[in-house]
Amino acid sequence: MLFLFIMINYNNKTFKPVSNTENGETSAETLFHYVQKGNILTASYSGGKIKSGHLIGLVDENGKINMRYHQVNHQDELMTGICSSVPEILPNGKIRLHETWQWTSGDRSAGTSVIEEI
């Protein structure tokens, strides 16, 4: 039996949050611009409460992303965190990411969010 794994490619895709827990800073105004080379994923993002943010992560063979992020909010606070994103392919072929994250700065609280490819 032959199993073929096709890694999800996030390169040149743009994502926007559709939900977030209250302790998060992203919102529907935040746009994420993804770049992927091999299994290395990077993104820049801004909008809503975030002046500027970046993330770097590793994509596994199932498209799951293990990442670290840092951002500057509109209070000029530097915020950092970790995130695990699990992909879902929607009926229209777009990607939805189910994210579990935790701040590594500030109050170190955790949360969940969902972002979708636009």
Residue pairs with C-beta under 8 A, 6 or more apart in sequence:
5 61
5 62
7 39
7 59
7 60
7 61
7 63
8 59
8 62
8 63
8 87
8 89
8 95
9 36
10 34
10 36
10 41
10 59
10 65
10 95
11 34
11 35
11 36
11 37
12 34
12 35
13 34
13 95
13 117
14 31
14 32
14 33
14 34
14 117
14 118
15 31
15 32
15 34
15 95
15 97
15 115
15 116
15 117
15 118
16 28
16 30
16 31
16 32
16 115
16 116
16 118
17 26
17 27
17 28
17 30
17 113
17 114
17 115
18 28
18 96
18 114
18 115
18 116
19 113
19 114
20 26
20 27
20 111
20 112
20 113
20 114
21 111
21 112
21 113
22 111
23 103
23 107
23 109
23 110
23 111
24 101
24 111
24 113
25 48
25 49
25 50
25 71
25 73
25 79
26 45
26 48
26 49
26 50
26 113
26 115
27 47
27 48
27 49
28 48
29 47
29 48
30 45
30 46
30 47
30 48
30 49
30 50
31 45
31 46
31 47
31 118
32 43
32 44
32 45
32 55
32 115
33 43
33 44
33 45
34 41
34 42
34 43
35 41
35 42
35 43
36 42
36 59
39 58
39 59
39 60
40 56
40 57
40 58
40 59
41 55
41 56
41 57
41 58
41 59
41 65
41 67
42 54
42 55
42 56
42 57
43 54
43 55
44 52
44 53
44 54
45 52
45 53
45 54
45 55
45 71
46 52
46 53
49 73
49 74
50 71
50 72
50 73
50 74
51 71
51 72
51 73
51 74
51 76
52 71
52 72
53 69
53 70
53 71
53 72
54 69
54 70
54 71
55 67
55 68
55 69
55 70
55 83
56 67
56 68
56 69
57 65
57 66
57 67
57 68
57 83
57 85
58 65
58 66
58 67
59 65
60 66
62 87
63 86
63 87
63 95
64 84
64 85
64 86
64 87
65 83
65 84
65 85
65 87
65 97
66 84
67 82
67 83
67 84
67 85
68 80
68 81
68 82
68 83
69 80
69 81
69 82
69 83
69 101
70 78
70 79
70 80
70 81
71 78
71 79
71 80
72 78
72 79
73 79
77 106
78 105
79 103
79 105
79 106
80 103
80 104
80 105
81 101
81 102
81 103
81 104
81 105
82 101
82 102
82 104
83 99
83 100
83 101
83 102
84 99
84 100
84 101
85 97
85 98
85 99
85 115
86 97
86 98
86 99
87 95
87 96
87 97
87 98
88 95
88 96
88 97
88 98
89 95
89 96
90 96
90 116
94 116
94 117
94 118
95 116
95 117
96 114
96 115
96 116
96 117
97 114
97 115
97 116
98 112
98 114
99 112
99 113
99 114
99 115
100 110
100 111
100 112
101 110
101 111
101 112
101 113
102 108
102 109
102 110
102 111
103 109
103 110
